[in-house]
Each structure stands twice: as C-alpha cells, then as structure tokens.
Amino acid sequence: MQPPIAQQRPHSFTRHGVTIEDPWAWLKDPNYPEVTDPEVLGYLEAENAYFEAQMAPHRPLVDRLYEEMKARIKEDDASVPQKDGDWLYWTAFETGGEYRKWWRRPVAGGPDELILDEVALAEGHEYFRLGAFAVSNDGMKLAYATDDNGSERFTIRVKDLATGDLLPDTIPGMLSDIVWTADDTGFLYGLANKEWRTDNARLHRLGIDPAEDVELYREADEGYRVAVSETSDRRWIVIATGDHVTSEVRLLPASDPLAAPILVAARQEGREYDVDTHGDTLFIHTNDIDPMWRLCVADLAAPGDWRELIAPDPHFYMTGVECYRDFFVVEGRLDGLDQIAVHRYDTPTSGEPIAFPEASYAAGLGDNPEYDMTVLRVGYESMVTPSTVYDYDTAARTLVARKVQEIPSGYEATRYRTERLHIAARDGTQVPVSIVYPEGFPRDGSRPLFLYAYGAYGHAIPPGFSTGRLSLLDRGFAYAIAHIRGGDDLGQQWYHDGKLAKRTNTFTDFVDVARALVTDGWTSEGRIAIAGRSAGGELMGAVVNSDPELWGAVIADVPFVDVLNTMLDETLPLTPGEWPEWGNPITDPAAFQLIRSYSPYDNVRAQDYPPLFISGGLNDPRVTYWEPAKWAAKLRATKTNNNVLLLKTNMGAGHGGKSGRFESLREAAEEHAFVLWQLGVEG
C-alpha cells in the first residue's frame, strides 16, 4: 500500500516583510472546531488506513506487548481510603473495567456506598473523562463534570447522594474546578468561552436555571485564564487569574460568595503568587524577587503588605505551600530532588524534611482533604521502585507504607539499576539525566536506548516508575529522561533558560545529552529511540530537522509542530495565553524570526529523516489535529529516503488519546512495537 500524498494548494501570507508559503494550509477545516470537510476527513482516514496496513504485520507483536503491559496491572485495584468529614472515600477498578468507581462508607461504620460509576457513565461513548469532582461539605451532594468526546468542554451534573437521583441542574461548556459554598446551596465554576478559554467565575444556586447564574468575576485580558479553588480551611474561595508569567488572586468568603472580593495583590507582569490561609494570616508563595520562590505572610486586613517568612534559597526550588491547623508543609526540589518539609507555626523557618530511602526518587503530597490532620498522605516512587502510598505521622516523624503498587505478573527491583547523570551541554551547562537499565547492561554501544523529554512550560519530568517501560528494559534497552532546560527541574530559572529567546537551549540540550550517551557507551548513533508529546512533540520535530542521523525511531504524540502559524492565529484557543511562552510573532518581528527559525513544520527540508510515528486527535483543543497532519504531509513530500512515516489520528479523542486504562495501554503497545520494529530488536 502506497502512503497517502496530500495535495499541495497554493497558499501564502506575508508578515513583517516575509512571505510564507503553506501549501498544506487547506488541512485546517474552515468550519473548525467542527471538522466536516470531506477532503480533510478523507486525507486523515487515508493516513489511518495506511497506518493500519503498515502495522498489520506487527499486530502479533502489538498484542504481545499489550498482554505484557496488561499483566502488570492489578485489574481489581483500589486506592487507599481517605477520611473527609464523616466519610472514608476511595476509588476502585473492577476486573476488566476501563474506568473507576467511586465509593465511600461512614467513618462510624456502615455499608459501602457507590457514589459515582464511571463505567456506566462511559457506556456507549468512544471517549470518556471525568473532570471536576466535588462532594458538598455536608456530604449529601456530589457535583461532577464529564467530557465524552475529548474536546475538554465538560458538562456539570449534580447527584443527591441520599437518594442516588440526579438533580435537574445541568451546566454544559464548563472548564474549571467546582467549589461548594459553605452552606452547600450552590457552587462556583467557570465556563469555557468560544475560544476555549475560561475567562469567568460563576455562582450557581441549586434549582436555579444556569442562565441566571451570577458572574462573580470576568477577566478582560484574553491571555489570562481564571481558576476557582478553596483554601485548606475551606473558609475562603479563591479566584485566581493569570498566564504563564503573571498571576492575581481574590478571596471570597465561602459563607458569603456575593460579598466584595478581597484582592490580595494587583497583578504585576512577571510576578506569580498563590495563597493559603491559617486563621487571619495569608501564606503567600511567590517568585516576586527570586525565581527559586519564597514564602511571605500578610494579615488578612492588609493583604498587600507582605512580610518574608522563608527566604529564597539558591539550592531549594520552592514549588508549593499548604496550610494545616498545627503546621504547614513546604514542597520543592533541593538540587533537583523532591523534598517535603513540615514547618511548625511557632518555629516557621526550620522545617522537618521527610526522609526517603533512595538517593533519586519522585515524591509529593497526596490527597489530604482535612484541615485538622496529624498524619499526611504522601506519594513516592523511583525509576526502580513502584508507586508507594505512605502515611507520614507528623508527630512521630515516621513513614508507614499503606500501599505498594502491585504488579501481578511479578517484578524484581534487583534486576534493574538506576543512576542520575550530569551531562555538559554545548554551553557548559550541566544537564541532569535520570537513567534506568537492566542489571549487567554493557557500556559498549551495542544496546538500544530510549530517550524521553518534555522541556516546556516549567513542567518537570520526575524520575518515576513505569510498568510499560519494563517491556523495553526486558528487551535490553536503557531508558533515560533528559531533564532539559524549559522544564523547571532545577528551578524556575531552568525554565526561563528554555523559553522565548532561549528556546533553542531545549533542543540543543536534548541533542547534547544523546551524543554524550553515545560517547559514554550507553548506545550508538541510530540506535536511539526518542519520544515526546505536545510541546515535547515540538522537541521531536526540532531534533529530527537538526540531527536526523542520531535517531533510530521517533514517537511524536500530538506534536506542537506548526508553531509559527499557531502563534500567528489569535483566534485559536491557546494562542494569546501562549505568547509569554513563545513570543508574539504578530506584533514582534524578532519573535516572528525566532519562531520561524525553529518551528518544525517550517524547517522541514530535503534530507533523510528517521522513522516517524506521529499521532493526533481530531477533537484536540490544545494541539489541533492539522498540526501533525500538515507536518506528516510536508515530510512525505520533502524527505529524501524511504524510512517509515506513520500518522495516526484518533477520530473520537483529544489531546490525551484513548481514555480507558486498557485502550490507552494498546496505544502504548503500538508505539513500543514501532520502536522494536525500527531498531530491529527481537520482539
């Protein structure tokens, strides 16, 4: 079967005196977000048919990998129950079930109650996702939001937990959390506007037509997003607005949401902050003077008068603060390694870090819903240690394991080794790399290596555990995570050093890590499989343009590759809010030239390209379907070799791909099979 060839149709535009030719622009349906153009759909379906034909000989391998991955999952798994008020809450899967069921039982004793059945809600839908989930303060009502097509436009429904009946309240088009008022007569939420931006916070009273809901706040800046939450003591509802670099917070009494909001501090460009409360004291976590962040306090009566409580530390990146009745918790990363510390209010500057058993790991606070807690739920894992749920006794300073991820098919941690490397980038910067490999792995360049990274939005990739990864390790691979600039693995400056004018550091860091791994004998040129999704897919697009000979297989999931066109289109959902991340090429000629210099789609050229597996989602509002489609079409028309290029578009899903836990496994199995096929590794 021959690969589909998308027509080239003349299309050009001129910006800042530069004319851009884009003959595949027609793949963007003019009716978007509705995609009905028969020629567009025909091309996507032809690519899907070609994908199936090319993968057909490898279906036995896909099935084998899928069964391996599935066998590592405890099918009737359940979470550790957690107390919230008069109830213990937990979730559970049933054998064969794609989705969770949500349960509770009275703390005082009594039967288990099924409060939400995702399996039933998902029935008949190709895609299903539960969004916000909020039980009322009295425990008698549940407000929840669902998305059944991947568009991330959720519908709120309310359930009476005493009778099991749904109330008539139904609110479509929601994109936010849900926060109940103190009296449980209503809740706050936000609607997505037509550009899929949450620019509002609204109050809904039960039994009232949602058309009459009260708009409590509206954001005028098209680049900002509005979010609703609550403080740890649930006395205050938080309305936060901001973009990637600036934030602003207002507080509303949960007992009187129609009261005048308290503005904590007016927005200042480049300053971010978030707020929790303890009594009448505000705890303000902010980067106002340092990208490592600090903790300030202020009186509720004078919220803008900030006093430093914990100063910034050049080695400790403070990522969050959460208040409880008798202590507060500071989370962050000490020289890149996760740290959780308990601080007492009477000695606030001296924290008690929780001690964990390994030298490299990922850890963070779990679900701790009550304000009056002495035992904290904590999550922990490493590249060789399965996910573990601990209870940390803050008085005794002891960890008790409540659950260790069960792997039914068996797992022996002693069969694997993990290290944290530091590799010098071309400008001398030391880039951390987390690597895991099978015991006895030879450092002679003979083995394949799988290299993963993201590198954007200040999003760190933790050195965590993956059961799917074992299918590669057990076939002789090493697996590495490159903690490249653009993430905030080493602090917010690490993020700043991979965005805007410094964006290309992200790409060169990745290449430099790969070349060093070759030099050090971990693998060899052409034996490296690489993967990234979304902005990590942009990374994939950049490095296949710059250094195609390094890669033996490339997985680019929902890749953000048409960067210039997307940043020039302010009508798209994400674009205005993304300008602080990438630059605004509409108004800034320098930003235009910079983005044009690295945008993967714009820099495809006549050269050999490695084998590529590209995915997209027809309903994806984050990376629109035409970005991977245009990229694949241009690559097909331009590349000078016959290496395999596959484009798979999920016609009923969005940014996250398939939604069920086993359906998503099958997608992972396809990608692993592609890697094994292209690297010639025995399946």
N, C-alpha and C positions, 0 to 999 in steps of 0.2 A: 504494500500500500504506500503510495507516494504522499509526502506531507502536504497539507493544505498550503496554498500560496494566496495570501490576501492581496487583493487588488491595490495598486497604487493610484491614488486620485489626486490631482493637483490641489494643493492647499498650502498657503503661505501667509505669514503675517510679519509685520515689521515693528520692532521695539528698539528704542534708543539707537536708531540708525542701522540696526542689524536685521536682515531678513532671514527668517527661519522657514525652511521647507519641511512640511509634515504630511507626507502623502498617505499616512495611515490614520489621520485625524478622524476619518469617517467612522471608525470603530466606536467612537463615542456616540451613543444613540441620542439624537436631538431631543427625545422625549424623557431623558433621564430625570428622575430616578426610575421611571417606567422604562423597561427595555423591551421594545416590541418590534424594532426594525428587523424585518425578515433576513436581510443580508447580514446584519450584525449577528443575529442569532444563528444563522446558517454557518458563518465562519467559526463561531465558538463551538457549535455542535460538530463541525468537521474536525476541529482540533481534538475534541473529546473522542471522536471515533478513531482518529489516528493514535491518540494516547492508548486507547484500549487495544488496538491492533498491535502496537509495539510492545505493550506489556503482556499480551496474551501468552507468549512462550514462557514468560516468567511467573505466571499465575501460581504454579505449584510452589515456587519459592516464596511468593507473597503469602500464600496460605500457610506455609510452614512457619514463616516469621510471625504471622498473626497468631497462630496457635501457641507459639513460644511466648509471645507477649501476653496473651490472654491467660496462659497457665501461671504467670507470675502475679496475677491479680486475684485477690480474695474476692470471690464473686458476691458472697453474702457479708460484705464488710460493713462496719458501723463505726461512727465516731464515738469519742468518749463523752458521756453525758456531762452537761454543764448546768449548774444551777443559775436560774434567773428568777428572782422573786420566789413564788410558791411552787415553782415547777423545775424539773430537770428536763432539758431539751437535748435531742441528738438526731442525727440522720443515719439512714441505713439503706443499703442496696439489698435487693433480693437476688438470688442466683439467676443469672441470665438477664437481669434488669439493666437497661441502659441508663436509667435515671434514678435519683434518690427518692426516698420517702422521709418525711419529717415527722418526728414523734416527740411526745412528752409524757411525763407522768408526775403526779403530785409528790412533792418532797415528803409530805406527811404519810405517804403510802396510798396506793390505789392502782387501778389498771392503766396500762399504756394507752395513749390516745394518738391516733393518726391525725395530724392536723393539716398536712398537705401531701398530696400524692402526685409527684412529678410524672410518674409513669402514666397515670390516667390523663394528666393534662397534655402530655406529648402525643397521645394516641391519635393517629391519623395525620400527623404532621411530619414532613421530611426533616424539619429542624425544630428544636425547642431549646429555650434557655430561660431559666428563672433569674430575674434581676433582683430588685429590692424585695426584702422580706422583713416585715416588722410586726411583732406582736404588741398589742396595746399594753399600757402599764398595768392594767388590772388583769391581764392575761385572758381576756374574754373575746378579743377580736384579732384577726390577722389580716393585714393589708400586704398584698404581694403583687409583683409585676412580672409579666411574661412577654417573650418575643417568640413568634412561631415562624419567622422566615429569615432571620439573620440581619435584618435591617437596623436593629437596635432602636426601634421605636416600640416601646413597651406599653402594655395595657395593664392598668391597675384594677384589681378586684379586691373585695373585702369579704371575709368569711366570718360568720358568727361561730366561734369555737364551742359554744354551749350546745347549739343545735346542729352544727355542721352545714348550715344553709349559707348560700351566698346572698349578701345584701344587694340591693339594686344598684349600688354605687359602682360605676364602671367609667374609667378615665383612660381613653386611648392617647397615644402620642407622647407618652411620658419618657423622660430620660434623666433620672436622678435617683437619690435615695428617698426613703419615706421616713418621716419623723412624726410620731404622735404628739399631740398636745397633752399637757399634764392631766386634763380631765377626760381624755380619751373620746371626746366628742368629734374629733377631726384630726387631720394630719397635714403636714407640709410636704410639698413635692415640687417638681419643675417640669414644664412641658418643653419638648424639642420644637423649635420653630421650623419654618420650611427649609432652612439651610442646615437642619440637624444640629442646631446649637441651643443649649439650654441657657436662655437669657433672662430667666424669671424664677421667682419663688412664689408659690401659691398656697393658699389655705383652703382645704376642702372640709366642710362640715358634713357628717354622715346624714344621708337622707336628702341633701340639697342637690339640685341639678348642678353638675360640674361647670356648666356655662356660667353659673353665678359665683363660682369660686373667687375668693378675694386675692388679687395680686398684691403681695406684700413687698415685692422688690422687682424692679426691672433694670437690667444692665444696658446702658446705651452703647458701650464700646463693642463693636462687632467681633473683636478678637478675644473678648473675655467670655468665660463660662461661669455659670452660677451653680453652686452646690449647697445642699442642706445637710446638716448633721446635728448632733447634740453634744453637750459637754458630758464628761464622765458621770457627774452627779445628776444629770438629766434635768437640772434646774433651768438650763438655757438652751435655746435652739440657735444654732449657728448658721448664718447665711454668709457664705464666702463667695467671693468673685475674684477672678484673676486670669492670667495667661501663664505662659511658661516662665516668666521672669518677675511678675508683679502680682501682689495679692492685697485684698482688702476684706475685713471681717466685720460683721454686725452681729449683735446678740439680741435675741428676743426672749422675754420671759416665757417659759413653757406653759405657765399658768395663765398668760395673757398675751397670746401671739399678735393681737391687734394693737398692742402698745407701741409707742415710738421706739424704733430700734436704737441700740447703743452702738455707735460707730467706734470701734476700738482705736483705729488709726487710719487716716485717709491714705489712699494709695500714693506711693512714691515709686516711680519707674525704677525697676531693678531691685526693689525690696520685697521679699516674701516673708510672710509670717503666718502662724496658726496659733490657736488659742485653746486652752483648757482652763478650768476654774477649780479652786479649792476655797470654799467659803466665799468671801468677798474679794479674794485675790485672784487676779488673772495671771496665768502662767503662759508666757509668750515665747514661742520658739521662732527664732528669726535669723536671717542672714544679713541684717542691716549693715553690719560693719565688717563681716568676715564670711567668706564662702564656706568655712567649716561650721558655721552657725553657732549661736549662743542661746542661753535661756535668760529671759528677763521676767520680772514681775511688775504688776501695776495694781493699784487699787481700782475696784470697780467704779468708784466715784470719779476717778481721774484716769481713764483707760489709756490715754496717750502719754502718760508720764511713766516711762519705762525705766526700771532700775535693774542693773545687771545682777543676776544671781549666780550663773555659771558662765565664766568667760570662755571665748573660743580657744581651742587647743589645736596647734598645728598637726598633731598626730591623731586627734579624735574628731571624726565627722559625725556631728550630732544630727540624727535623722528624725527623731520624734520624741515627744514628751507626753506622758499620760498620767493624770492625777487620780489618786485613790484617797480614801478617808485618812489613813495613817501614814501614807508615804506617796511619793511619786516615782515614776520609772522613766529613765532616760535610755533611749536606744540609739545606737550608732555603730560606727566601724572604727576600730582602733588599728591604724596602719592597714586598713582594708579588711580587717577581720571583725565579724559581728560581735557586738557587746551589748548586754542588757544589764543595767545597774539600778538598784533600788536606793533611793535617797530618802532620808527622814526629814520631816519638815523642820525639826529643831537643829539639825546639822545638814543643811541642804547641799552644801558644796562637796561633801565627802560621800560618794556613792559606794555601794556594795556590789561589785560585779558578780554575776552568776558565773561560777567556774564550770567549764565544759571539758569533756575528756580528751578531745583531739586537738591537734595543732592547726587544722584547717577544717572549717565547717560553715554551715549556714544556720542561724538561729534567730528567733524573733518571738515577740509576744503572740499568744494565740487568742482565743475567744475568752475575754474577761469582762462579762457584761455588768457586774455589780460594782458599786462604788465602795462598799464595805467588804473588802476582800483581804485575807491574810495569806491565801495560797493562790499563786498565779499559774495560769496555764501557759506553757511555753512549748514552741515547736523547735525541733532540732534535726539536722541530717548532715551528712557529708557525702563526698563522692563515692565512699565505700560503705557508709552506714545508712540503712533505710530510715525513712521518716519516723521520728520518735516523738511522742507526746509526753511531756513531763508536767508534773505539778511541782512548783517551787514554793517551799514553805519560807516565807519572808522572815519569820522569827528564828527558826532553827537554821536557816540558810542551807537547806538540803533539797536535792532533786529526787523525786520519786517517779520512775517511769510508769506511765499509765497505759501506754500502748506503743508497741513497735510494729511498724508496717510488716504484715505477714506476706511471705512470698511462697504460695502453696507448692510450686514446683521445686523449691529449695534454693538456698543462697548461702554461700560461704564467703564471708568478707575476706578471709585469709588468702583467697585465690587472687586478690587484686591489690594493687598498690596505688597510692596517690601522692602527688608532690605539688608544691607551689613553686613555680619557677619565676625568675625575673629576667626578661629579655630586653636588651637595649634596642630601642628604635633608632632610626637613622639620625635623629637629632640628639641622641644620647639619653632620652627619657627611658626609665626602666618600666617596662610594661609587665604586670603580673599575668601569669598563665597558670591555671589550675589544670592538672592532667591526671588521668586515671588510666591504668593499663593492667593487663594480666600479669600475674607473677611469672618471672622468667623472661620478660619481654626483651628481645635482643636490641641493642642500640647500634645496629649495623646498617640502618637504612633500608632493610628488607621488608619492613612491615608497613601496612597502610595506617593512615591516621585520619581521624575525623575532627575537624576544627570548626568550632561554633563561636559566634559573637553577635552582638547587637549594636552597641555603640551609638546611642542617641537618647535624647530627652532626659539625660541624667538617670537612666534606668540601669542599675547594676544587675549583672547576671551572677547569682550566688553559686558557689561550688556545692550544689546539692546532688541528691540521689535520683537515679532514673532506672526503672526496671527495663524500659525499652532499650536503653543503651547497652545492656548486657548482651543483647544479640550481636552487637558489634564487637565488644570485648572478647566474647567467647569464640569469635572467628579471627582473633589475632590482632584486632585494631587497638591502637591507643586513642583516647578521646580527650580532647583539650578544649578548654574555654579560654579565649583571649579576652582579658579584661581591659579592652582598648579605650582610648580617650573618646569622649562622647557620652559614655556612661558615667555614673558618679561613684564607681567602685572605690576610688581613693579620695573622695571628697568632691564638693561642688566645683572646684577649680578644674578637676579632671574632666568634668562635664563641659565647662566653658572652653577647655582647650580642644574640644572636638565639635564645636558648633560655629555657625556663622563663618567668619573669615578663616577660622581654623578647622573647618570641617574636614579638609583632606587629611588631617592627622589621623582620623579614624581609619581611613583606607590604608594609609601607609603603615600605621601600627600593625594592622592585620597582616599585610604582606611581609613586614619585617619579622613578625612572630613566626610565620610559616617558613621563611627562609632560614631562620635560626634553628627551628626544629629539624629542618633538613640537615643543616651543618652539624648539629649535635647528634645525628644518627637516629632520631626518632622515626624518620620516614625518608622518602626521597621525592624528588620533583616528579609530578604527575601521579603520585600515589596518595595525594591529599584530597579527601572529600570535604567540602565546606558547605555550610548551611546558615541561613539567616531568614527571618521573616519580617515583613512590614518594613520598618526602617533598616532592619538587618538585611532585608532583601535588596535595599538600595546599596548596601555594602557589597553584597554579592555582585550586583551589576557593575559597580565601580571596579572591583578587583578582577573580574573577567575581562574587562576592557584593558586594564593596565598590565596585568601579568597572567595572561591566559595559560601559559605553559606550566604553571605551578599546579594546576588543579586537575584531578582525575575525574571528579564528578561534582556537580554543583546543584544544591537544592535551594531554590528561591521561592519561598512561600509568600503569597500576597505582597509581592515586592513593590516598594515605592520607588519606581524607576523613571517615571515621566515627570521628574521634579520641576523642570522649568515650566512646562505647560500648566502643571497643577498650581504652582505658586503665582502664575500669572492670571489664574481664574478665581477671582474673589467670590464668585457665586457658589463654589464648591464648599461642602460643609466645614472642612477643616482649615481652609486656606488662611483666612485672616488671623486666626489664632496661632498659625504656624510661622508667621513672618518673624517673630522674635527668635525662632529656632533656626531658620534657614536664610532669612533676609527677605526683603520685599523687592522683587525684580520689577514691579510695576513702576515704582517711584524712584528706585535707586539703581542707576546704571552699573555701579560697581557690583551690587548684588546680582544683577542680571548676568554680568560677565562671569562672575564666580560660579554661580549655579550652572550656567551654560558649559563651563569648563569641566564639570564632573558629572552632570546629570547622565545616568547610564544610558537612557534611550537616545539622548542627543550625541553620545560619543561612541555608539556602535560604529565599527569601521571594518573595512575589508581585511580580515585576518582570520587565522584559525581560532576557533573557540572550543572550550572543553564541553563535554556532555552536560546538558542542562535539563533539569526537571523544574518547571515553572507552574505555580498554582495561582488561582484567583477565585473570587466569589462573586457571583452575579449581583448579590444584594449587599455587597460590602460597602458601607458608607465611609470607611476610613481610607482604604486604598481601592479606588474604583476599578471595576473589572477591566476597563480598557487599558489601564497601565500595563499589566502583564500581557494583555493581548497585543497591544501595539509593539511592545518590546519583542515578543516572540516573532511577530510578523517581520519586523525590521531585521532581526537576527537571521531569520530564514533567507531573506533576500540579500543579505550582505556577507555573511560568513563564508570563508573560503575552503572549509573542509566538510566532511560528511558525518561528523560526530552527531550523536542523537540529540535532538531538541524536542522536548515534550511540553505541551501546555495543557493543563487540566483545569477547567473552570467548573466549580461547584454551582450548578444552576439553581439550587434551592438553599444556599447557605451564604454566610457573610464572611467577616474578617477572620473568624476563628475556625473556619472549616466545619466539618461534620460535628454535631453536637453530642451524640450519645457516647458513652465511655468506650464501647466496643467499636462503634463506627469510626471514632477518631483513631483508635488503635489500628484499624485496617489502613487508614491513610498513612500512618507512620510505617506500617509494614511495606506499603508500596514504595515509600521513599528509601527505606533501608534496602529493599530489593534492587532498586535502581542503582544505588551505590555499589552493592556487591557485584551486580552485573557489569557496571562500567569499570570497576577496578579488577575484575577477573578473580574475585575471591570465591572460593568454593562455598556454595550455599548450604 
